């Protein structure tokens, strides 16, 4: 019956992290194989899907805002609304109640069921009130190994090397929305890399909640990333994110020594006070983290360090916050993602600890850290003036089509005038840095020899 019908048009909106971007590409592949088509205009869509994040408060709030916006559109015509991903898994009762406009709710381990649930919802609408479709079971085995993601054009391809997480940080909902940790077959990852290289992608970014715990039949992450970096056609390999608790020397050697593995490590700190780290179940101390930073910098001074920080976790005092402030000052990150603590349903912290730091204090701490980081970032970027960096061209700069934009090996944004340049997205070019801001290097392209 399904094959005889006109193709249904799907509009997909993605919120949250890189893993969500990758999952949207998996969803597109699964739907395309079943005859669905896609549109960028939700006003023309038969189906609107939101692939969601349960970790970031901003993404969480945007999803609810978009659902509110869709109410009018759904009243006007038979529109199927679906929520996918982490919010679907974590907030299923809120999203599927009888007053909700959501017709289809699918968790990260159940995307294979999505095409059938959409068809069921459309056919149900034609007969009367929609029967809601629900698929939120967690899996110990699902890695979507046999699915080649349907990617948008670009120079970077996300590749998930594992799914789930076993760390159980008390503030984090990932183990409850994405299940326990399981690694993909390395041969499948290498084949996927070869496929994206054949499509013209020049960079791959390997994804996992804790990539350095990757294990599969004698393969660790160091061996895997090196194998990926050896694939012909791939110019750069990035990864995110490692956990400070188990950063093996072999991985550091790979980052420092392999010419195609980028000299950038995103090393989440979250907090700089031992008591708060223990409450978060981060399983390392302040001194252990600092020792790892020192080890990284002894191995290679060219490695760029970035981090994640949470302000105002349960019971955090001003003195404990200052421990975080001091470690940020001491380490001197090139950039940091800084968040107010936001309690998430079903986490250990939500069950055991009070979210008792006032929002005003959280906001003040975020502001102080942001101001500190801006000063550090500006100083480091200005220190690049006069140097020549290799940049992978991504496309037009955001502010002007007369400029190119790309990223350095250390993942710093670089902008320069096109002039008579003959480069194209995906090319590696030398750019001499002439100026810098907090977030961007500005330069002049060197003439090719």
N, C-alpha and C positions, 0 to 999 in steps of 0.2 A: 504493500500500500504506500509506503513512504517514497519508494523510487518513482512512482507515477506523479508525484506532486511537484509543483514548481519549487525551485530552491528557496529556502528561507534565508533572509539576510540577517546577519548577526553583527551587532556592535559590541566590542569588548573594551572595557575601561580597566586599567591596571593601577593598583595603589600599593605603595610600600617598597619592598627591597628588590634586589636583583633576582632573587629566587622567584619572586612573583612574576617578574618580566619573563623569566625562562618558562615558568609554568603556563603563562599565557601563550607562549609559542607552542608548547605541547598541546594545549587546548585547540589552538588554531589548526594544528596538524590533524588532530582527531576529528574535528568538525569538517574540515575540508575533505577528508577521506570519505565522509558520509554525504557529500554533496552540498553542504552549506556554503554560502558565499558571505562576504564580509563588506561592511560599509563603515566609513568614518562618521557618518551622519546618523545619530540615533533617532532623528525624526523620521528616517526612512526605514528603520530597522523593524523586523518582525520580533527580534529577540535582543534584549539588552542584558549583557553579562558584566558583572563587576568582580574582578579578581582581587581579593582583599587581603589586608594585613591586619593582624591582631596585636602587633607589637608597638607600632608607632601611633601615638594619639592623634596626630594630624591626619593620617590616612584613615584611621577609625572614624573620626568626625566627618571627613569628606564623604565617606560611603553613606552615612546616615543622611547627610545633606543631599546627595544625589538620589537616594531613595525617595526623599520628600519631593524632589523636583519631578520624579517620574510618576507621581500619583496622578497628576492631571493628564499626562500623556496616556497612561494606562486606562483612564476613564474614557478617553476619546476613541480608543480602538483596542483591538485584541492584541495587546503587547505582552509578550512573555518576559518576565524579569527573573534573572538568576543571580545568586550570590555564590561565588566560588572562593576557595582558599581558606585562609586561617580564620577569618571571622565566621565563615560558615561552619567551621568545625567547633569554634569556641563559644559562639553565641547562637547556636542553632535554635534553642527554645525561644529566644527573643525574636529571631528573624522568621520563624515559620508559624507563629501563632495565627489565629484565624483572621485577625485584622490586618495582617501584613500583606503588602502587595507582592511579596516574593513568591514566585511559583516554583522555582527550582533552587535547591540548596545542595552544593556539592563540595566536599572536603578535598584536601590536596592528594589523598590516596585513591580517589574515586572518579577521576576525570574520564576514565574509559566508559563510565555509565552515562556521561553527560548527553551525548547525542540522542539516546533513547529517551531520556527524561525530558528533553526539550520537545521532541515529537509528541510525547505523551501529554505534555502541558498544552501544546497547540491544539491537538485533537480534542482534549478535554474542554478547552475554551469554546470550541465550536458546538459542543453538546450542552453546555451550561457552566456552572461554577467550576473553576479550575481545581483539579485534584493536584495537590502540592507534591512535588517530587523531592525525595530526600535520599542522599547517599553520603554519609559522613563516617563510615567505618574506617578506622585506622588499620594499616597493614604492616606486617613485619617483613614483607618481601617486595612490595611494589617499588620499582625504580624507573619504570617506563623505558626500559632498556631498548625495546624494539621500536620506539617512536622517534623519528627524526623531526625535531621542532620546525615549525613553519615560521621562519625568521623574517623580520623587516630588513630592508636594505641597510647597509652600513659597513663599517670596517671592523667592528667588534662583535664576536659571537659569545653569548653566555653558554657555558656547559656545566651542568650540575654533575658533580662526581659522587655525590652521596645525598641521602635524604634523611631527615629526622635529626635528633640530637639526644645524647645521653648525659649531658652536663647538669641539667636541672638547676640552673641558676634560679634563685628564688623569685626574681622579678620577671622571669621570662616564661612565656606561654608556649614556646615552640615544641617542647616534648609532648604537649597535650594536643597541639593542632597538627603537627607533622609526624608524630610518632617517634619510635626509637630509631637509633642510628643504624643505617645500612649503606654499604658502599657498593658502587656499580662495578661491573666487570671492566678492568682497565683496557682490555682489547676493544670493548664497545666504545669507550671514551676516545681511544686513539682513532677508531674508525669514524666517529663523529667529527673529530678534529680534521681528519683527511677530507671528509665531505665538505665542511665549511671552507677549507682551503681551496677546494675545487670550485667553490662558488665565488671565490674572490675575497673572502674575509682575510684580513691580515693579522688580526689579534684575537686571541681567545682569553676569556676570563673564567677560570675554574671556580665553581661555587660549592659551598657547603657551610653548614652552621659551625663546623669545626674541622676545617679541611686537613689539619695536621694529625687528626686521628683516623684518617683514611686507611683502611686495611682490606686487602682482598688477595687471598692465596699467595702470600709472600710479598705482595706489593705494598709499599708504603707510599705516602704522598710525595716524598722526594723522588722516588723512582718514577712515579706517574707523571709528575710535572716535567721531568727531564724528557720522558718519552714524548709527551705532547710537544715540547719545545723543538724536538727533532723532526717534526712533520714538515716536509717541504712546502713552502708557500706561506707558512706562518712566520711573521716577523717578531711578534711579541706575545708573551704569555704573562697574564696576571692571575692573582688568586685572592679570594676573600671568603671567610676570615679565619685566621688561625686563633688558637686559644693560648694565652701565655703559659698555661700549666704544662704543656707538652710540646715545646718547640725544639725538635731534634736538630743536632748539629748538621746532619746530612741535608736538611732543608735549607738551613742557613748557607751551607756551602753551595747549594744549587742556585740560590738567589744571588749570592755574591759572585759566583764563578761562571754561570752560563750566560753567554751574550744575548740570548733571546728571552731569558726570564727577567722580568722588570725589577729594577732595584727600588722596590716600594713594598713595605710591609705595613699592613693595617693591623695594629696590635691593641685591641680594646683593653683599656684600663678599668673603666666604669667608676672606680673610686680609689682614693689614695690612702685610706685609713684602714688599718687591719681589722678593727671590730666591724666596720661596715662591709668590708670584703668578706668576712666570715658570715655575716648575716645574709649576704648575697649568694653565699656558697660558690665563690669564685675559685676557691682551692689554691690560691697563692697568696703570699704576703707582699706588702709594699717592698720590702728588701729583695725578695725573689724577683719581682717584676723589674726593679731597677738593675739587678744583676743581669737579667736577660737583655735589657736595653744596652748595658755596657758591653755585653758579649757581642751583640749585633754590631755595635759601632767599632769595636776592635777588629771585627772580621772585615768590615767595609764601611768606611766613612761616607761613601756615596749613597748608602741606602736611606731613602726617605721614610720617615716614620709618621704615621697618623694614628688616631685613636678615637674611641667612643667614651663619653663621660655621662654619668647620671647624677643630677643634683637633687638633694632633698629626699634620699631614700629614708625609709622608716627610722625614726629616732636620731637621724643625723644631727649632731650638734654643730655649732659654729666652728669649734676647734677641730672637729673631724672634717668639716668641709675645707678648712684651711690646710689640712694635710693633703687633700686633693689638689688644691690651688698650688701648693708648694711643689708637688711632684710634676705638675704640668709646667711650671716655671723651670724646674730643674731639667726635665727631659728635653724640652724645647721641640715639641712636635711641629711638623710642617703645617698640619691642619688637624682639626678636631671636630667631631660631631657631638654637640652638647645638648642634652635633653633634661627637662624636668622629670622627676620620677612620676609615673602615672600608673596607678594600680590596675592590674588586669585580672579579670575573673578567672578563677580556677588555678591561679599560680600559688606556689607555697607561700609567698609573701602576703597575698590576699587572704589566705586562710590563717596565717599565724601572726602577722604583724599589723599594727595600726599604721595607716597612711597619715601620720600625725604632724608632718612638717607643713606649716601654712603655705599656701600657694604663693603668697607675696614673698616669703623668704626664699622659696624655690626659685622664683623668677629673678630675685636679686642675685642669687648665687650663679644662676646661668649668665646673667649680664656681666658679672665680674669675671667669670671664666672666659666669656666671649671677648671681652676687652683685652684680657691678658693674651689670649690666643691670637687676636688680630695683630697685636704688637709684635709677637714672635714671628708670625707668618710674614709680615711686612719686612722685618729684618732679614729673615732667611731669603725671601725673594729678591730683596735689594742686593743681597750678597751674591746673587747670580748674574748681576749686571757685568758685562764684559766677557762672560763665558759663552761658549757655543754649545748648544744642546741639540741632540737628535730628536726630532719631533715626528710623530706619526700623524699625518694630515687627516682630520676627520671631516672637514667641510667648511662652509662659510661661518665666519664669526657671528655670534648672536646679534651684535649691534650693527654690523655692516657687511653687505655682500661683497664689498671691495677688499675685505680682509679674509685671510685664512685663519682657521683655528685648529689646534691639535693639542696633543699632550706629550710631555717629556717622558723619558723612561721612568722618572720618579712620580709620574701621574700629576704633574703640575700643568695647568692650562697655559698655552702659549698662543699669542695672537700676533700676526704680522701682515703688512700690506701685500696684496697680490702683485701689483705692478705688472710686469710682463711675465710673471711666473707661468711656467708650463706644467707645474705639478698638479696632481689630482688626488682626491681622497684615497687613502691607502698607501701613498708614497711616504718614504722616510726622507726628511730633509734636514739639513743643518741650519739652525737659526741662531744668530748672534744676539744675545739679550742686551737691549739698550735701556730698558726701563722696567719698573715693576710696581704692582699694587699688592694689596693683601692677598688676592686670590689669583692673580694673573701675571704672567711674564709677557713683555712686549719686545719685539725684536725685528731683525732684518734677515731675510733669507739669504744664505750664502750661495753664490753662483756655483752650479755643479761643474765638475771638471770632466 
